[in-house]
Amino acid sequence: MITKLLVANRGEIASRVMRTAHRLGISTVAVYSDPDADAPFVALADESVRLPGATPGETYLRAEKVIAAARATGADAVHPGYGFLSENEAFARDCAAAGLTFVGPSPEAIASMGSKLEAKALMESAGVPVLPGATVTDDTDLSAVAAGIGFPVLVKAAFGGGGRGMRVVASDAELRDAVDGARREAASAFGDGTVFLERFVVDPRHVEVQILGDTHGAVVHLFERECSIQRRYQKIVEESPSPAVDEALRSELGAAAVAAGKAIGYTGAGTVEFVLGQDGAFFFLEVNTRLQVEHPVTELVTGLDLVEQQIRVAEGEALGPDVTDARIDGHAIEVRLYAETVARGDDGVATYLPATGTLHRFDVPGDVRVDTGVADGSVVSPHYDPMLAKVIAHGRTRGEAARALARALAGAALHGVTTNRDLLVGILREPEFLAGSTDTGYLVRHDPVALGSGTLGAGGTRHAAAAALATQAGNRASARVLGGIPSGFRNVGGAPQRIAYTLGDREIEVTYRFRRGGTGTARGLDITVDGEPLGETVVLLSATPDTVTLEVDGVRRTYTVHRSGGRSYVDGPDGSVALGEVPRFADPNAVAAAGSLLAPMPGTVVRVLGETGAAVTAGQPLVVLEAMKMEHTVAAPGDGVLGEVRVSAGDQVDTGQVLAVVSDVEEGES
């Protein structure tokens, strides 16, 4: 029996594993990096051990430090979560050598799936359909191999997942750069830069099957999950069951997944991933020899706790009838809430830039499950994956689950860090999604920026008005004299009060003036946003620094306002906005020189691709940054001369920091 479990991970999965362990009466141990010292998962654990450093390579990927922490605390088992060391064969062997129970598959099973190319060969021999591919070595003739597979090809990390180290290549001219970039990204994320090429199926569905195996030779499947909606090859919406899978196809997929599990002697929880073509044909992608991020949707439709099943299998128990007789009940949908900015790049294509900062407020209402590793006051750093939480809804039907999930997200208070919340709500309410017609090309057909823009009612005008009135209420509440009268009051009417905000890349000006008289606390006012009246009739029913209730043309709405760090976070029934408060007197030093290349997020400079004095063209890559294990290229804003380079490889930069300056050609020649 396991008595003390060390969780060799961080964030939401560490918290999620600990909750089940505590319910089963098992003590827990956390390991944490320096940036995670105050994280909720550390406080949740019974004991914790510091891993000095910040980056994964210094901390969570250091197997010897994790095992030393287990020995120091007397832990008798290790749960690896997902990512980091979860699919590391050597770590599983080292745990066994140290007398620790590894809550996961055997080292041999991990090793058999560690190389995706070798895994495909093994699956083919087991009768599981596979796609053609080849490993890339220093001697590989890339052009010849890709031509043999057929374009488009997918460049893919051989020892990892989560979309890192992946590139789609449409022609031979793009191949070398794609392979080199994928190798760097894979080495950074997984410690191994090996990649391979594989035929890329255009716009398939991504369908995976959950399997469970025990140490007595039994392997069963727990149905499928649909994971087709992805950005940067990372899933953001997952559901079970798949709307594209009927009972006959479910039986075929399940049989193939069980065959895959038995071929490698699988024990514990794992996932067999497939691509599903429009014609119903499916092909093996990989076996993830760990718990998946999206496992909660399977838990909600089956009623099983997969972490509990992992622990029971690790303790030697056979799979019980609750597993072998499991059935699908209703429908579950999960979304991944990321700290990231979804915007349109200069080329018109959507970009997803990780965001960092302090999460001042985090609250998701409604009858939904929230698996998270953050809380009010948590700091989102650039060192790790930017996922804040997984939010999951279960309903009698798919439509009910989508509706409940969209409402919960739309009503969430997410203050301090930009998130992809609006995109997720837009997807959940979009007709094609609701019809179940999703595939991996969904976010190509549907503009992510447009999807996310439909959640904000009236363009944020009412929110800006509420923010201004809450600020006014706060000013009066803190006034030392005559606090009971409106700010700007005059015996003879004068100019209205003015306050300006930034919303995205635009500035909003609010002007307001209270009318005399009123009934009780209700007061009429004249209020405009960007020169346009908020309504024909506007009545302020109540205002405090935190809550404003407005009646506009007979419709009453209440807004909550949270001010922090020069920003007003406004949540209402018609959406949520973060408004930057514009100071009355601008700082002249805050304006960057024309032609400046600014860092779009905090990160590390990987490469500088130009030299001072060199001529550059618009869109030419000049600086490559790495943040949260992904590479981002900063390009020249226009034709000119690279007049100044302010960073070099290895430098840490912050959002908005000037990386380089491109001066105008004519100006440079004069």
Secondary structure, DSSP 8 states (H G I E B T S, - for coil): ---EEEE---HHHHHHHHHHHHHTT-EEEEEE-GGGTT-HHHHHSSEEEE--SSSGGGTTT-HHHHHHHHHHHT--EEE--SSTTTT-HHHHHHHHHTT-EESSS-HHHHHHHHSHHHHHHHHHHTT--B--EEE--TT--HHHHHHHH-SSEEEEETT--TTTT-EEE-SHHHHHHHHHHHHHHHHHHHS---EEEEE--SS-EEEEEEEEE-TTS-EEEEEEEEEEEEETTEEEEEEES-TT--HHHHHHHHHHHHHHHHHTT--EEEEEEEEE-TTS-EEEEEEE-S--TTHHHHHHHH---HHHHHHHHHTT----HHHHT----SEEEEEEEESEEEEE-TTS-EEEEE--EEE-EEE--SS-EEEES--TTEEE-TTS--EEEEEEEEESSHHHHHHHHHHHHHT-EEESS--SHHHHHHHHT-HHHHTT---TTHHHHS-HHHHHHTTSGGGGHHHHHHHHHHHHHHHHHH-SSSTTS-TT--SS----EEEEEEETTEEEEEEEEE-S--STT-EEEEEEETTEES-SSEEEEEE-SSEEEEEETTEEEEEEEEEETTEEEEEETTEEEEEEE--SS--GGGS--TTEEE-SSSEEEEEE---TT-EE-TT-EEEEEEETTEEEEEE-SSSEEEEEE---TT-EE-TT-EEEEEE-HHHHH-
